[in-house]
Amino acid sequence: MLESKLPLLWLLRIIKENENLSGLLELHKIVYKLQSERGVRFGYDFVKYSFGPYSKDLENDLTLLAQVGLIVVENKEKETRVRLSSKGLALLSSLDNARSSNAMK
């Protein structure tokens, strides 16, 4: 069951580590490259559009993360930015703390 949630956790980590993304298109490109060039198994199917790779499944996961309050999607001027909410930051912090605790045992 946790394995099915791993892509969502990876997305949170990617969003946190790339806070200065210039929009959702850039996030799609990062996930596409991680999946196609680095072999990270997100399980997303991408199609190539004129602006770059796009995944409807990735878009759906981002919508889900926004609905449960883990990310904030902001429409500013001509782009859409995404960032972690305080709830998303707290979740990643808890996971990092749990991982650190397990590593010490």
C-alpha positions as CSV (number, residue, x, y, z in Angstrom):
1,M,0.0,0.0,0.0
2,L,2.8,2.5,0.8
3,E,4.5,1.6,-2.5
4,S,1.5,3.1,-4.3
5,K,2.0,6.4,-2.4
6,L,5.8,6.6,-3.2
7,P,5.3,8.7,-6.4
8,L,3.3,11.3,-4.3
9,L,6.0,11.4,-1.7
10,W,8.7,11.8,-4.4
11,L,6.6,14.7,-5.9
12,L,6.6,16.4,-2.6
13,R,10.3,16.1,-2.3
14,I,10.9,17.4,-5.8
15,I,8.6,20.4,-5.2
16,K,10.5,21.2,-2.0
17,E,13.9,20.9,-3.6
18,N,12.8,23.0,-6.6
19,E,11.0,25.9,-4.9
20,N,12.0,28.3,-7.7
21,L,10.3,26.4,-10.5
22,S,9.0,28.7,-13.1
23,G,5.7,26.7,-13.4
24,L,4.0,23.4,-13.8
25,L,5.6,22.8,-17.2
26,E,9.0,22.8,-15.6
27,L,7.8,20.3,-13.0
28,H,6.5,18.0,-15.7
29,K,9.9,18.3,-17.4
30,I,11.8,17.4,-14.2
31,V,9.6,14.3,-13.5
32,Y,9.8,13.2,-17.2
33,K,13.7,13.4,-17.1
34,L,13.9,11.6,-13.7
35,Q,11.6,8.8,-15.1
36,S,13.0,8.5,-18.6
37,E,16.7,9.3,-18.1
38,R,17.4,8.2,-14.5
39,G,15.0,5.3,-14.2
40,V,12.9,6.6,-11.3
41,R,9.7,4.7,-11.3
42,F,6.8,7.1,-11.1
43,G,4.6,5.2,-13.5
44,Y,3.5,8.3,-15.4
45,D,2.8,8.2,-19.1
46,F,3.9,11.3,-20.9
47,V,2.9,12.8,-24.3
48,K,5.1,15.3,-26.1
49,Y,3.5,18.7,-26.6
50,S,5.0,21.8,-28.3
51,F,6.1,23.1,-24.9
52,G,7.5,19.8,-23.6
53,P,6.4,16.5,-22.0
54,Y,3.0,16.4,-20.2
55,S,1.3,13.7,-18.1
56,K,-2.4,13.8,-17.3
57,D,-1.7,11.3,-14.4
58,L,1.0,13.7,-13.0
59,E,-1.5,16.5,-13.2
60,N,-4.1,14.4,-11.4
61,D,-1.6,13.6,-8.6
62,L,-0.8,17.3,-8.3
63,T,-4.5,18.1,-8.0
64,L,-4.9,15.4,-5.3
65,L,-1.9,16.8,-3.3
66,A,-3.5,20.3,-3.5
67,Q,-6.9,18.9,-2.5
68,V,-5.5,17.3,0.7
69,G,-3.6,20.4,1.5
70,L,0.0,19.2,0.9
71,I,0.8,21.7,-1.9
72,V,-0.4,25.1,-2.9
73,V,-0.9,25.9,-6.6
74,E,-0.8,29.6,-7.3
75,N,-1.7,31.3,-10.6
76,K,0.5,34.3,-11.0
77,E,0.5,36.4,-14.1
78,K,1.3,34.0,-17.0
79,E,2.4,31.0,-15.0
80,T,1.2,28.6,-12.4
81,R,3.6,28.0,-9.5
82,V,3.5,25.1,-7.1
83,R,5.0,25.0,-3.6
84,L,4.6,22.9,-0.4
85,S,2.1,24.0,2.1
86,S,3.0,24.0,5.8
87,K,1.2,20.7,6.0
88,G,3.4,19.3,3.2
89,L,6.5,20.6,4.8
90,A,5.5,19.0,8.2
91,L,4.9,15.7,6.5
92,L,8.3,15.6,4.8
93,S,9.9,16.7,8.1
94,S,8.2,13.9,9.9
95,L,9.3,11.3,7.3
96,D,12.9,12.6,7.5
97,N,12.8,12.4,11.3
98,A,11.4,8.9,11.2
99,R,14.1,7.8,8.7
100,S,16.8,9.3,10.9
101,S,15.5,7.5,14.0
102,N,15.4,4.2,12.1
103,A,18.9,4.7,10.9
104,M,20.2,5.2,14.5
105,K,18.7,1.9,15.6
